[in-house]
Amino acid sequence: MNRRQFLAMTTAASSALLLGSCATTTNRYQLPEAFTRPDEKLALTNVSIVDVQTGTIRRENCILIQQGRIAGLFTREQWPSIQADREMDLHGAYVMPGLINAHCHMTAPCGIAVGPSALFSYKRQVERNAEECVKHGVTTVRDMLSVADWVSGIQWLQDRIDRGKIAGPRILRSVAIDINNGYGDMLTNFSTWESWYNVGSIKEAKKAVRSAAAHGADTIKLFQQETKLLMPCDDMPLMDRETVAAVCEEAARSGLPVAMHHMELGGLSKGLYGGVTTLEHMVCDGPIPDEAIEKLLENETFMVPTITIPYGYAYPMNGDENWGTESTTFYENLRADTLPGFLEEFCEPTFAEGTMGFYHKYSDPKSYEKRHIIPWVCPKIFNAFANQGVENIKTLYQAGVKFGCGNDGGVPFVFPGNLGFEMLLLEEAGLKTADILKMATINNAHVIGMEKDLGAVETNKIADLAVFAHNPLETAGNALKPAMVFQAGQVVFQA
C-alpha cells in the first residue's frame, strides 16, 4: 500500500464524522446487559480465531467462556460435545485477543480547551477516554503518567470502572521518577506524589522505587529528553547513567519493569547501560548504531515506538531542515484529512472545538516566531521523528528487535482508544500486519507482565476478546472498528 492509497483509506474511514456543537457534554456510554452470569458457560460458536502467535486463522472454532476466562477451544467436530448454558453464533467473525495500549495517558484530555466549559467537560473527557477504549477493542492499557490526580486521577477512573459506573479498560499504573528540576517540572504541578517523585541522589531514587512499589505501581517511568518539547523552555538537567542503573536495579528487586522516555541517542545509551525494560518513543537525532542494536537484541529490550506522535506534532517551522520532506508532508496531509473526524469520535465537543483551534495555530509557521502566554509546542524533534525516527523504526524492526505497541494517547491530537490507527501507521511504514497484531497483543502482554493472562486466545487466559467483521491479518485497518468486545467474558460493546 503506497501513501496515497493509505491516505485515501483513512480519509474514507473518518469522512462520516463531522465536528459538532460544543454546547454540552455527551451522555455516558451504557454498558450492555450481561449476557450470562459469571458461573454460566458461554459458547461462542462459528468463530474464526486469529492466532497472533503464528499469524494464522483457525476457522469454524468454538470458544467456551466461564468465570471470565477461556475454559476451552473446540473445533466444529467437537461442538456437539460442548455443554454450555448459553450460545452465541458469531457467523464466522474474526476473534482476536483484546488490544493492549502499552503507552497512553488515560487522565489527559486528548485536546486543548480553555475557559469554564473546559473545566466542566474535563472529567467527562477522562470518562470518555475509558469508554472509547473498549468501544475500539482496547481492553487493557498501561497508563504512563497520570495527570490532575487531585481532580480525576487514575484511582478515581479505575474506581468508576470497577463499580460499573462507566465502561473502561483494565489500567496498569506507572510512577515517574526524575531528578530535581528535570523534565517533569512542567508536569508536576498537574500530578501528585502518588504518580511522580523528584529525587536528588541515588539513595533517594532507590527509596522512591520502593515507595512506588508499596503504593501499587505497575511500572517505573524515567525521562531522557534532551531536545526541547515546548518553547520557551530552558534546558533541563537529565538523570545520569549511574542513577538510571540504580533505579533499574532497585525496580528489579521489587519486580517492577522500567520504561524510559527517550528521543535521542543519549537517552538510548543511558537506557541500555542501566538495563531498562522498555524504551518509549524513538531515537530521532541520528541513525541507531549497530552496537546499540546488538545490545537491544542481547537484552531483549522492547521498543514502544508511538509512531502516531509525528502525526500529532510534525508542523511547519521556518528554518527547520526536517520540514518539507515526503514524510512530513504525508503526516501533514493525513492529519488535515482525519483529525476533525477523530476529534468528533473520541473527544467531548468542548475539547474537539478547542483542539481544532490550536491545530490551525500550530499549522502556521509564524506561530513559532511569537511569544505565547502558555508554553508552545516546538515541532523540531517531531519533524525529525517523521524522518529519522520512522527510518529507525524500520531499521530496528528489520533487525529483529522486539516491539510493543502504544500511541501516547491522551496528549493533544492522540487518543487512548485509537490504537488501531497506530497499528495502521506502523503498517504504512512497512511492518508486516501479522507482526503488528502480535505487538498489540501478546508482545504487549509481555511488556506489562501479564503474558500468562492476556495477549492470546488460549485456554485459561482471561476472556478479553475483540470481534471483527473482516480479517485483521489482511490489513490493520480491519482492526479499527470492532463489531463486539468482551472483557473478562462479558460483552462491553456491540456495534
C-alpha positions as CSV (number, residue, x, y, z in Angstrom):
1,M,0.0,0.0,0.0
2,N,1.5,3.3,-1.0
3,R,1.0,6.6,0.9
4,R,-1.7,7.8,-1.5
5,Q,-3.7,4.7,-1.0
6,F,-3.2,4.8,2.7
7,L,-4.4,8.4,2.9
8,A,-7.5,7.6,0.8
9,M,-8.4,4.7,3.0
10,T,-8.1,6.6,6.3
11,T,-9.9,9.6,4.9
12,A,-12.8,7.4,3.9
13,A,-12.9,5.8,7.4
14,S,-13.4,9.2,9.1
15,S,-15.3,11.1,6.4
16,A,-18.7,10.5,8.0
17,L,-17.6,12.1,11.3
18,L,-18.2,15.9,11.3
19,L,-17.2,18.3,14.1
20,G,-20.3,19.0,16.3
21,S,-21.5,21.7,18.6
22,C,-19.7,22.4,21.9
23,A,-22.8,23.3,23.8
24,T,-23.0,20.2,26.1
25,T,-21.1,17.1,27.2
26,T,-22.0,13.8,25.7
27,N,-24.1,11.1,27.5
28,R,-22.2,8.3,29.2
29,Y,-21.9,5.1,27.1
30,Q,-24.3,2.5,28.5
31,L,-22.8,-1.0,29.1
32,P,-24.9,-3.8,27.6
33,E,-26.8,-6.0,29.9
34,A,-24.9,-9.1,31.0
35,F,-25.4,-12.0,28.6
36,T,-24.5,-14.6,31.2
37,R,-23.8,-14.9,34.9
38,P,-20.1,-15.5,35.7
39,D,-20.7,-19.1,36.7
40,E,-22.6,-19.9,33.5
41,K,-20.8,-21.3,30.4
42,L,-21.0,-19.2,27.3
43,A,-20.1,-20.8,23.9
44,L,-19.1,-18.5,21.1
45,T,-19.6,-20.7,18.0
46,N,-18.6,-20.4,14.4
47,V,-15.7,-18.1,15.1
48,S,-12.5,-17.5,13.1
49,I,-9.7,-17.3,15.7
50,V,-6.8,-15.0,14.9
51,D,-3.8,-16.8,16.2
52,V,-1.4,-13.9,16.9
53,Q,1.5,-16.2,17.7
54,T,1.6,-17.8,14.3
55,G,-0.2,-15.2,12.2
56,T,-2.8,-17.7,11.0
57,I,-6.6,-18.1,11.2
58,R,-8.4,-21.1,12.8
59,R,-11.8,-21.3,11.2
60,E,-15.1,-22.8,12.5
61,N,-14.0,-22.9,16.1
62,C,-15.8,-22.5,19.3
63,I,-14.6,-20.6,22.4
64,L,-16.0,-21.7,25.7
65,I,-16.1,-19.0,28.4
66,Q,-16.7,-19.4,32.2
67,Q,-15.8,-17.3,35.2
68,G,-14.3,-14.6,33.0
69,R,-11.7,-16.9,31.4
70,I,-11.4,-19.1,28.3
71,A,-12.5,-22.5,29.5
72,G,-11.7,-24.3,26.3
73,L,-11.3,-24.1,22.5
74,F,-13.1,-26.6,20.2
75,T,-13.2,-27.5,16.6
76,R,-16.5,-27.8,14.7
77,E,-16.4,-31.6,15.1
78,Q,-16.3,-31.1,18.9
79,W,-19.2,-28.7,19.1
80,P,-21.9,-31.4,19.9
81,S,-20.0,-32.4,23.0
82,I,-19.9,-28.9,24.5
83,Q,-22.2,-28.3,27.4
84,A,-22.9,-24.6,27.6
85,D,-25.7,-22.6,29.3
86,R,-25.8,-20.0,26.5
87,E,-24.6,-20.0,22.9
88,M,-23.7,-17.0,20.6
89,D,-23.2,-17.7,16.9
90,L,-20.6,-15.2,15.5
91,H,-21.2,-16.3,11.9
92,G,-17.5,-16.7,11.0
93,A,-16.4,-13.3,12.5
94,Y,-12.7,-12.9,13.4
95,V,-11.9,-13.1,17.1
96,M,-8.7,-11.6,18.4
97,P,-7.3,-11.1,22.0
98,G,-8.3,-7.7,23.2
99,L,-5.9,-5.0,22.2
100,I,-3.4,-3.6,24.8
101,N,-2.3,0.0,24.6
102,A,1.2,-0.1,26.2
103,H,1.7,3.6,26.3
104,C,-1.1,6.1,27.0
105,H,-2.3,8.8,29.4
106,M,-5.8,8.0,30.5
107,T,-6.5,11.1,32.5
108,A,-5.1,13.6,29.9
109,P,-7.8,15.2,27.8
110,C,-6.6,14.4,24.3
111,G,-7.0,18.1,23.4
112,I,-6.7,21.7,24.3
113,A,-9.6,23.9,25.6
114,V,-9.8,27.0,27.7
115,G,-12.5,28.6,29.8
116,P,-15.2,27.4,32.2
117,S,-16.6,25.0,29.6
118,A,-13.3,23.1,29.6
119,L,-13.3,22.6,33.3
120,F,-16.9,21.4,33.1
121,S,-16.0,18.9,30.4
122,Y,-12.7,17.7,31.8
123,K,-14.0,14.8,34.0
124,R,-16.4,13.7,31.3
125,Q,-13.5,13.6,28.8
126,V,-11.5,11.4,31.1
127,E,-14.5,9.0,31.3
128,R,-14.8,9.3,27.5
129,N,-11.2,8.1,27.2
130,A,-12.1,4.9,29.0
131,E,-15.3,4.4,27.1
132,E,-13.7,4.8,23.7
133,C,-11.0,2.3,24.6
134,V,-13.5,-0.6,25.0
135,K,-15.5,0.6,22.0
136,H,-12.4,0.3,19.9
137,G,-11.3,-3.1,21.2
138,V,-8.7,-1.8,23.7
139,T,-9.3,-3.8,26.9
140,T,-6.1,-3.1,28.8
141,V,-3.9,0.0,29.0
142,R,-0.6,0.9,30.6
143,D,-1.0,4.4,31.8
144,M,2.4,6.1,31.5
145,L,1.7,9.2,33.7
146,S,-1.4,10.2,35.5
147,V,-2.2,13.9,35.4
148,A,-4.5,16.0,37.6
149,D,-4.7,13.3,40.3
150,W,-6.4,15.9,42.5
151,V,-9.3,16.2,40.0
152,S,-9.8,12.9,38.2
153,G,-6.7,10.7,38.6
154,I,-6.2,7.1,37.7
155,Q,-7.6,5.8,41.0
156,W,-10.7,7.8,40.5
157,L,-11.1,6.5,37.0
158,Q,-10.3,2.9,38.0
159,D,-12.9,3.0,40.8
160,R,-15.6,4.2,38.4
161,I,-14.8,1.4,36.0
162,D,-14.7,-1.2,38.8
163,R,-18.1,-0.1,40.2
164,G,-19.6,-0.3,36.7
165,K,-20.3,3.4,36.5
166,I,-18.6,3.6,33.2
167,A,-17.1,1.2,30.7
168,G,-13.3,1.1,30.6
169,P,-10.2,-0.9,30.2
170,R,-8.0,-2.6,32.8
171,I,-5.5,0.0,33.8
172,L,-1.9,-0.6,34.8
173,R,-0.3,2.4,36.5
174,S,3.1,3.9,36.2
175,V,5.0,6.1,38.7
176,A,7.6,8.5,37.3
177,I,10.9,9.2,38.9
178,D,13.0,12.1,37.8
179,I,15.8,14.3,39.2
180,N,15.1,17.7,40.8
181,N,14.4,20.4,38.2
182,G,14.2,17.8,35.5
183,Y,11.9,17.0,32.6
184,G,8.9,16.7,34.9
185,D,9.0,20.2,36.3
186,M,6.5,21.3,33.7
187,L,4.2,18.5,34.7
188,T,4.4,18.0,38.4
189,N,2.1,20.9,39.1
190,F,-0.6,18.7,37.5
191,S,0.3,15.5,39.3
192,T,0.9,14.4,42.9
193,W,3.4,12.3,44.8
194,E,1.3,9.3,44.0
195,S,2.4,9.4,40.4
196,W,5.7,11.4,40.5
197,Y,8.8,11.5,42.6
198,N,11.6,14.1,42.2
199,V,14.9,12.9,43.6
200,G,18.3,14.4,44.3
201,S,20.5,11.4,44.8
202,I,20.8,7.6,44.1
203,K,19.7,6.9,47.7
204,E,16.5,9.0,47.1
205,A,15.9,7.3,43.8
206,K,16.0,3.8,45.3
207,K,13.8,4.9,48.1
208,A,11.3,6.3,45.5
209,V,11.2,2.9,43.8
210,R,10.4,1.1,47.0
211,S,7.7,3.7,47.8
212,A,6.2,3.4,44.4
213,A,6.1,-0.4,44.7
214,A,4.5,-0.2,48.1
215,H,1.8,2.1,46.7
216,G,0.9,-0.4,43.9
217,A,2.8,0.9,40.9
218,D,2.9,-1.4,37.9
219,T,5.8,0.3,36.1
220,I,8.5,2.8,36.9
221,K,9.0,5.6,34.3
222,L,12.2,7.5,33.6
223,F,12.9,10.5,31.4
224,Q,15.7,11.4,29.0
225,Q,14.6,14.3,26.8
226,E,17.5,16.5,25.6
227,T,15.7,18.4,22.8
228,K,13.0,20.9,24.0
229,L,9.4,19.8,23.5
230,L,8.0,23.2,24.4
231,M,9.0,26.8,23.8
232,P,10.1,28.8,25.6
233,C,11.6,26.2,27.9
234,D,15.0,26.2,29.5
235,D,17.3,23.2,29.1
236,M,16.7,20.8,31.9
237,P,19.1,18.5,33.7
238,L,18.9,14.8,33.0
239,M,19.3,11.7,35.2
240,D,22.8,10.3,34.9
241,R,23.8,6.8,33.9
242,E,24.5,5.7,37.5
243,T,21.1,6.8,38.8
244,V,19.3,5.1,35.9
245,A,21.2,1.9,36.6
246,A,20.4,2.2,40.4
247,V,16.7,2.7,39.6
248,C,16.6,-0.4,37.3
249,E,18.4,-2.5,39.9
250,E,16.0,-1.5,42.7
251,A,13.0,-1.9,40.4
252,A,14.1,-5.5,39.6
253,R,14.2,-6.3,43.3
254,S,10.6,-5.0,43.6
255,G,9.5,-7.0,40.5
256,L,8.8,-3.8,38.5
257,P,9.7,-3.1,34.9
258,V,11.3,0.3,34.0
259,A,10.2,2.3,31.0
260,M,12.3,5.2,29.7
261,H,11.0,8.1,27.6
262,H,13.8,8.8,25.1
263,M,14.0,10.5,21.7
264,E,17.8,10.8,21.2
265,L,20.9,8.7,21.1
266,G,22.0,9.9,24.5
267,G,18.8,8.6,26.1
268,L,19.1,5.3,24.3
269,S,22.7,4.8,25.5
270,K,21.7,5.5,29.2
271,G,18.7,3.2,28.9
272,L,20.8,0.3,27.6
273,Y,23.5,1.0,30.1
274,G,21.0,0.9,33.0
275,G,19.0,-2.0,31.7
276,V,15.6,-0.6,31.3
277,T,12.8,-3.0,30.3
278,T,11.3,-0.8,27.5
279,L,12.3,2.2,25.6
280,E,9.4,4.5,24.8
281,H,9.1,6.6,21.5
282,M,12.1,6.6,19.1
283,V,15.6,8.0,18.5
284,C,15.2,10.9,16.1
285,D,18.6,12.7,16.1
286,G,20.5,10.1,14.0
287,P,20.7,6.5,12.9
288,I,20.9,3.9,15.6
289,P,24.4,2.4,15.8
290,D,24.9,-1.3,15.2
291,E,26.3,-1.8,18.7
292,A,23.1,-0.4,20.2
293,I,21.0,-2.7,18.0
294,E,23.1,-5.6,19.2
295,K,22.6,-4.6,22.8
296,L,18.8,-4.3,22.3
297,L,18.8,-7.8,20.9
298,E,21.0,-9.1,23.6
299,N,19.0,-7.6,26.4
300,E,15.7,-8.4,24.7
301,T,14.6,-4.9,25.3
302,F,11.2,-3.9,24.0
303,M,10.7,-0.7,21.9
304,V,7.3,1.0,22.1
305,P,7.7,3.4,19.1
306,T,4.5,5.5,19.3
307,I,4.6,6.3,15.6
308,T,1.4,8.4,15.9
309,I,3.4,11.2,17.5
310,P,4.6,12.8,14.2
311,Y,1.0,12.6,13.1
312,G,0.1,14.8,16.0
313,Y,3.1,17.1,16.2
314,A,5.0,17.5,12.9
315,Y,4.4,21.1,11.9
316,P,5.9,23.7,9.6
317,M,8.7,25.7,11.2
318,N,10.8,28.1,9.2
319,G,14.4,27.1,9.0
320,D,13.8,23.5,10.1
321,E,15.6,21.2,7.7
322,N,13.4,18.3,8.7
323,W,10.2,20.1,7.4
324,G,9.0,19.8,3.8
325,T,10.1,16.2,3.3
326,E,8.0,13.5,1.8
327,S,7.3,12.2,5.3
328,T,6.3,15.5,7.0
329,T,4.1,16.2,4.0
330,F,2.5,12.8,4.4
331,Y,1.7,13.4,8.1
332,E,0.5,17.0,7.4
333,N,-2.0,15.8,4.8
334,L,-3.1,12.8,6.8
335,R,-3.8,15.0,9.8
336,A,-5.7,17.6,7.9
337,D,-8.0,14.9,6.4
338,T,-8.6,12.8,9.5
339,L,-8.2,15.0,12.6
340,P,-11.7,16.6,12.5
341,G,-13.3,13.1,12.4
342,F,-11.1,11.7,15.1
343,L,-11.9,14.6,17.4
344,E,-15.6,14.1,16.9
345,E,-15.2,10.3,17.6
346,F,-13.0,10.5,20.7
347,C,-13.5,13.9,22.3
348,E,-16.0,15.9,24.1
349,P,-17.4,18.8,22.0
350,T,-15.6,21.5,24.0
351,F,-12.2,19.8,23.6
352,A,-12.9,19.0,19.9
353,E,-13.6,22.6,19.1
354,G,-10.7,24.0,21.2
355,T,-8.2,21.5,19.8
356,M,-9.1,22.3,16.2
357,G,-8.4,26.0,17.0
358,F,-4.9,25.1,18.3
359,Y,-4.3,22.8,15.4
360,H,-4.8,25.7,13.0
361,K,-2.5,27.9,15.1
362,Y,0.2,25.2,15.2
363,S,-0.1,24.8,11.4
364,D,1.0,28.4,11.0
365,P,4.9,28.6,10.9
366,K,4.7,32.2,12.1
367,S,3.3,30.9,15.4
368,Y,6.8,29.6,16.4
369,E,8.3,33.0,16.0
370,K,6.0,34.6,18.6
371,R,6.0,34.6,22.3
372,H,2.9,32.9,23.9
373,I,1.4,33.1,27.3
374,I,1.3,29.3,27.6
375,P,4.2,27.0,26.6
376,W,4.0,26.4,22.8
377,V,4.9,23.1,21.2
378,C,8.3,23.1,19.5
379,P,8.0,20.9,16.4
380,K,11.7,20.3,15.6
381,I,12.1,16.9,17.3
382,F,8.7,15.7,16.0
383,N,9.6,16.7,12.4
384,A,12.8,14.7,13.0
385,F,10.7,11.8,14.2
386,A,8.7,11.9,10.9
387,N,12.0,11.4,9.1
388,Q,14.9,9.8,11.0
389,G,12.6,8.4,13.7
390,V,10.5,6.4,11.3
391,E,13.6,5.2,9.5
392,N,14.9,4.0,12.8
393,I,11.7,2.1,13.5
394,K,12.2,0.3,10.1
395,T,15.8,-0.5,10.9
396,L,15.1,-1.9,14.3
397,Y,12.1,-4.0,13.0
398,Q,14.2,-5.4,10.2
399,A,17.0,-6.3,12.7
400,G,14.5,-8.3,14.8
401,V,14.3,-6.0,17.8
402,K,11.2,-6.7,19.9
403,F,8.4,-4.2,19.6
404,G,5.4,-3.4,21.8
405,C,2.6,-1.1,20.7
406,G,1.3,2.2,22.2
407,N,0.3,5.5,20.8
408,D,0.8,8.1,23.6
409,G,-2.9,8.6,23.6
410,G,-4.2,11.4,25.9
411,V,-1.8,14.0,24.6
412,P,-3.5,16.5,22.3
413,F,-4.4,15.1,18.8
414,V,-3.9,11.5,20.0
415,F,-6.5,9.2,21.7
416,P,-6.0,6.2,24.0
417,G,-8.7,4.2,22.2
418,N,-7.3,4.8,18.8
419,L,-4.6,2.2,19.0
420,G,-5.8,0.8,15.7
421,F,-4.5,3.9,14.0
422,E,-1.1,3.4,15.5
423,M,-1.2,-0.1,14.0
424,L,-2.2,1.3,10.7
425,L,0.7,3.8,10.7
426,L,3.1,1.0,11.5
427,E,1.7,-1.0,8.6
428,E,2.2,2.1,6.3
429,A,5.8,2.3,7.5
430,G,6.4,-1.2,6.1
431,L,5.9,-3.5,9.2
432,K,4.0,-6.7,8.4
433,T,0.4,-6.8,9.6
434,A,0.8,-10.2,11.4
435,D,3.7,-8.7,13.4
436,I,1.8,-5.6,14.3
437,L,-1.1,-7.6,15.6
438,K,1.4,-9.6,17.7
439,M,2.9,-6.3,19.0
440,A,-0.5,-5.0,20.2
441,T,-1.4,-8.3,21.9
442,I,1.0,-10.9,23.1
443,N,4.1,-8.7,22.9
444,N,2.3,-6.0,24.9
445,A,1.2,-8.7,27.4
446,H,4.9,-9.4,28.0
447,V,5.6,-5.6,28.2
448,I,3.1,-5.2,31.1
449,G,4.0,-8.5,32.7
450,M,0.6,-10.2,32.1
451,E,1.6,-12.7,29.4
452,K,0.1,-15.6,31.5
453,D,-3.3,-13.9,31.5
454,L,-3.6,-11.8,28.3
455,G,-2.4,-11.5,24.7
456,A,-3.7,-14.6,23.0
457,V,-6.9,-16.6,22.5
458,E,-5.9,-19.6,24.6
459,T,-7.4,-21.8,27.3
460,N,-7.1,-20.4,30.8
461,K,-6.4,-16.8,29.7
462,I,-8.8,-14.0,30.6
463,A,-11.6,-13.8,28.1
464,D,-10.7,-10.3,26.7
465,L,-11.7,-10.6,23.1
466,A,-12.2,-8.2,20.2
467,V,-14.5,-9.4,17.3
468,F,-14.1,-8.0,13.8
469,A,-16.2,-8.5,10.7
470,H,-13.1,-8.6,8.4
471,N,-9.8,-10.4,8.7
472,P,-7.3,-8.2,10.6
473,L,-4.4,-10.2,9.2
474,E,-5.2,-8.7,5.7
475,T,-4.7,-5.1,7.0
476,A,-4.6,-3.4,10.4
477,G,-7.4,-1.2,9.0
478,N,-9.7,-4.1,9.7
479,A,-8.9,-3.8,13.4
480,L,-10.1,-0.2,13.7
481,K,-13.8,-0.9,14.3
482,P,-14.8,-4.0,16.3
483,A,-18.2,-5.5,15.9
484,M,-18.2,-6.7,19.5
485,V,-15.8,-6.6,22.5
486,F,-15.6,-8.9,25.5
487,Q,-13.9,-8.1,28.7
488,A,-13.4,-10.9,31.2
489,G,-16.1,-12.8,29.4
490,Q,-18.8,-10.1,29.4
491,V,-19.9,-8.1,26.4
492,V,-18.9,-4.5,26.9
493,F,-19.5,-3.3,23.4
494,Q,-21.7,-4.3,20.5
495,A,-21.9,-2.2,17.3
